[in-house]
Amino acid sequence: MKTLQDVRRQLATGKFEFSRHAFRRVVERNISEQEIREAGTNAELIEDYPEDKYSPSALLLGFTAAGPALALSGIVCQDGIDEDYHNL
Protein backbone atom coordinates (compact mmCIF):
# COMPACT_ATOMS: atom_id res chain seq x y z
CA MET A 1 0.00 0.00 0.00
CA LYS A 2 1.25 3.49 -0.80
CA THR A 3 2.31 5.96 1.81
CA LEU A 4 1.04 9.53 1.98
CA GLN A 5 4.48 10.64 0.76
CA ASP A 6 4.11 8.43 -2.34
CA VAL A 7 0.69 9.91 -3.11
CA ARG A 8 1.94 13.49 -2.54
CA ARG A 9 4.83 12.88 -4.93
CA GLN A 10 2.53 11.49 -7.62
CA LEU A 11 0.11 14.39 -7.29
CA ALA A 12 2.94 16.93 -7.37
CA THR A 13 4.46 15.41 -10.51
CA GLY A 14 1.17 15.03 -12.38
CA LYS A 15 1.07 11.23 -12.27
CA PHE A 16 -2.66 10.97 -11.75
CA GLU A 17 -5.92 10.64 -13.65
CA PHE A 18 -9.43 11.83 -12.83
CA SER A 19 -12.40 9.60 -12.22
CA ARG A 20 -15.43 10.62 -14.27
CA HIS A 21 -17.00 12.26 -11.20
CA ALA A 22 -13.80 14.10 -10.24
CA PHE A 23 -13.36 15.38 -13.80
CA ARG A 24 -16.87 16.85 -13.78
CA ARG A 25 -16.21 18.59 -10.46
CA VAL A 26 -12.87 20.00 -11.64
CA VAL A 27 -14.55 21.49 -14.72
CA GLU A 28 -17.54 22.82 -12.75
CA ARG A 29 -15.28 24.47 -10.17
CA ASN A 30 -12.66 25.67 -12.67
CA ILE A 31 -9.80 23.95 -10.83
CA SER A 32 -6.55 23.74 -12.78
CA GLU A 33 -4.14 20.82 -12.89
CA GLN A 34 -1.54 23.17 -11.38
CA GLU A 35 -3.80 23.77 -8.36
CA ILE A 36 -4.18 20.03 -7.84
CA ARG A 37 -0.42 19.54 -8.10
CA GLU A 38 0.21 22.36 -5.64
CA ALA A 39 -2.42 21.15 -3.16
CA GLY A 40 -1.06 17.62 -3.53
CA THR A 41 2.42 18.59 -2.36
CA ASN A 42 1.13 19.45 1.12
CA ALA A 43 -1.98 17.29 1.29
CA GLU A 44 -2.98 15.82 4.63
CA LEU A 45 -4.88 12.58 5.09
CA ILE A 46 -8.42 13.19 6.31
CA GLU A 47 -9.83 9.66 5.94
CA ASP A 48 -8.42 6.39 4.69
CA TYR A 49 -10.58 3.75 3.01
CA PRO A 50 -8.36 0.66 2.63
CA GLU A 51 -11.35 -1.60 1.90
CA ASP A 52 -13.05 0.66 -0.66
CA LYS A 53 -15.14 -1.06 -3.35
CA TYR A 54 -12.73 -0.93 -6.32
CA SER A 55 -9.39 -0.16 -4.69
CA PRO A 56 -7.94 1.39 -1.55
CA SER A 57 -8.78 5.10 -1.49
CA ALA A 58 -8.41 8.16 0.67
CA LEU A 59 -9.73 11.67 1.21
CA LEU A 60 -7.00 14.32 1.31
CA LEU A 61 -7.03 18.04 2.06
CA GLY A 62 -4.50 20.38 0.45
CA PHE A 63 -4.02 24.12 0.01
CA THR A 64 -2.69 26.36 -2.75
CA ALA A 65 -0.76 29.62 -2.45
CA ALA A 66 -3.89 31.45 -3.62
CA GLY A 67 -5.68 30.06 -0.59
CA PRO A 68 -8.39 27.70 -1.80
CA ALA A 69 -8.57 24.46 0.11
CA LEU A 70 -8.99 21.43 -2.13
CA ALA A 71 -10.48 18.15 -0.95
CA LEU A 72 -8.81 15.58 -3.18
CA SER A 73 -10.93 12.53 -3.90
CA GLY A 74 -11.61 10.64 -7.13
CA ILE A 75 -8.12 11.20 -8.50
CA VAL A 76 -6.30 7.98 -9.35
CA CYS A 77 -2.52 8.00 -8.99
CA GLN A 78 -0.84 6.19 -11.85
CA ASP A 79 1.29 3.15 -11.19
CA GLY A 80 1.51 1.58 -14.59
CA ILE A 81 -0.11 -1.84 -14.44
CA ASP A 82 0.18 -2.14 -10.65
CA GLU A 83 -3.30 -2.36 -9.12
CA ASP A 84 -2.09 -1.08 -5.73
CA TYR A 85 -3.19 2.54 -6.12
CA HIS A 86 -5.20 5.07 -4.16
CA ASN A 87 -8.35 6.43 -5.73
CA LEU A 88 -7.80 9.98 -4.51
Secondary structure as GFF3:
##gff-version 3
##sequence-region A 1 88
A	DSSP	alpha_helix	4	12	.	.	.	ID=ss1
A	DSSP	beta_strand	16	18	.	.	.	ID=ss2
A	DSSP	alpha_helix	20	28	.	.	.	ID=ss3
A	DSSP	alpha_helix	33	41	.	.	.	ID=ss4
A	DSSP	beta_strand	44	49	.	.	.	ID=ss5
A	DSSP	beta_strand	57	63	.	.	.	ID=ss6
A	DSSP	beta_strand	69	72	.	.	.	ID=ss7
A	DSSP	beta_strand	75	77	.	.	.	ID=ss8
###
